[in-house]
């Protein structure tokens, strides 16, 4: 089936073509999702009267992937080490009963704020 072919193409690209720029032409955009790679950009056009998409990819090497993961993890650690804002602390700190406070009630809607379906005349 074509979906399996595109999945195999994505697997082969990731395994053997790290560091390459690759472009794929397809008449079915749904098949690009089977590749399991995110395109850098796409171009839509007609090829012989058939609507097509040309998807451009950069295939990361294993070292590039590892460096990106390490950078992401470092940013995550930095973000989690920052203290919470006062609003976030208030929402997460338990009150005297040991339960986080409930959000404040919403104000009652006025008649002019009420969302009523329009009636056709």
C-alpha positions as CSV (number, residue, x, y, z in Angstrom):
1,X,0.0,0.0,0.0
2,X,1.2,3.5,-0.7
3,X,1.1,4.6,3.0
4,X,3.6,1.9,3.8
5,X,5.8,3.0,1.0
6,X,5.9,6.5,2.3
7,X,6.6,5.2,5.8
8,X,9.5,3.2,4.4
9,X,10.8,6.3,2.6
10,X,10.7,8.3,5.8
11,X,12.5,5.5,7.7
12,X,15.2,5.2,5.0
13,X,15.7,9.0,4.9
14,X,16.2,9.1,8.7
15,X,18.5,6.1,8.8
16,X,20.8,6.7,5.7
17,X,20.5,10.3,4.6
18,X,21.4,12.4,7.7
19,X,22.7,15.8,6.7
20,X,21.0,15.8,3.4
21,X,18.3,18.1,2.0
22,X,15.5,16.1,0.4
23,X,12.5,17.2,-1.6
24,X,9.5,14.9,-2.3
25,X,6.8,15.5,-4.9
26,X,3.3,14.0,-4.3
27,X,-0.3,14.5,-5.5
28,X,-1.6,13.3,-2.1
29,X,-0.7,15.6,0.9
30,X,-1.9,12.9,3.3
31,X,0.9,10.7,2.3
32,X,3.5,13.2,3.5
33,X,2.3,12.6,7.0
34,X,3.4,9.0,6.7
35,X,7.0,10.1,6.3
36,X,7.1,11.2,10.0
37,X,9.3,14.1,9.2
38,X,8.5,17.8,9.4
39,X,9.1,19.7,6.1
40,X,11.0,22.9,6.2
41,X,8.7,24.3,3.6
42,X,6.2,23.1,1.0
43,X,5.2,24.4,-2.5
44,X,1.8,23.7,-4.0
45,X,1.4,23.8,-7.8
46,X,-0.1,21.9,-10.7
47,X,2.1,19.4,-12.5
48,X,0.5,18.5,-15.8
49,X,-2.9,19.6,-14.5
50,X,-2.6,17.5,-11.3
51,X,-2.5,19.5,-8.0
52,X,0.8,18.5,-6.3
53,X,2.9,19.4,-3.3
54,X,6.6,19.6,-3.2
55,X,7.9,19.1,0.4
56,X,11.4,20.1,1.3
57,X,13.1,18.4,4.3
58,X,16.5,18.6,6.0
59,X,17.4,15.3,7.5
60,X,19.2,15.7,10.8
61,X,22.2,13.5,11.6
62,X,22.3,11.5,14.8
63,X,24.7,14.0,16.3
64,X,22.5,17.0,15.4
65,X,19.5,15.2,17.0
66,X,21.4,14.5,20.2
67,X,22.6,18.2,20.3
68,X,19.0,19.4,19.8
69,X,17.7,17.1,22.6
70,X,20.5,18.2,25.0
71,X,19.6,21.9,24.2
72,X,15.9,21.2,24.7
73,X,16.6,19.4,28.0
74,X,18.8,22.3,29.2
75,X,16.1,24.8,28.4
76,X,13.6,22.7,30.2
77,X,15.7,22.4,33.3
78,X,16.3,26.2,33.3
79,X,12.6,26.9,32.9
80,X,11.6,24.5,35.7
81,X,14.3,26.0,38.0
82,X,12.6,29.5,37.8
83,X,10.3,30.3,40.7
84,X,6.6,30.4,39.9
85,X,4.8,33.7,39.5
86,X,2.6,34.8,42.4
87,X,-0.5,33.9,40.5
88,X,0.8,30.4,39.8
89,X,1.8,29.9,43.4
90,X,-1.6,31.0,44.6
91,X,-3.2,28.5,42.2
92,X,-1.0,25.6,43.3
93,X,-0.6,26.2,47.1
94,X,-3.1,24.5,49.3
95,X,-5.2,26.6,51.7
96,X,-5.5,25.8,55.5
97,X,-7.6,22.7,54.7
98,X,-4.8,21.3,52.5
99,X,-6.9,21.8,49.3
100,X,-5.9,24.1,46.5
101,X,-8.3,27.0,46.3
102,X,-11.2,26.9,43.9
103,X,-11.2,29.5,41.1
104,X,-13.3,32.6,41.7
105,X,-16.9,32.4,40.4
106,X,-17.7,34.1,37.1
107,X,-19.8,37.2,37.3
108,X,-23.4,36.8,36.3
109,X,-24.1,37.6,32.6
110,X,-26.2,40.6,31.9
111,X,-29.0,40.3,29.4
112,X,-27.0,42.1,26.7
113,X,-24.1,39.6,27.2
114,X,-26.4,36.5,26.8
115,X,-25.7,34.5,23.8
116,X,-29.0,33.7,22.1
117,X,-29.3,32.1,18.7
118,X,-30.4,34.6,16.1
119,X,-33.8,34.0,14.7
120,X,-34.3,34.4,10.9
121,X,-37.0,36.7,9.9
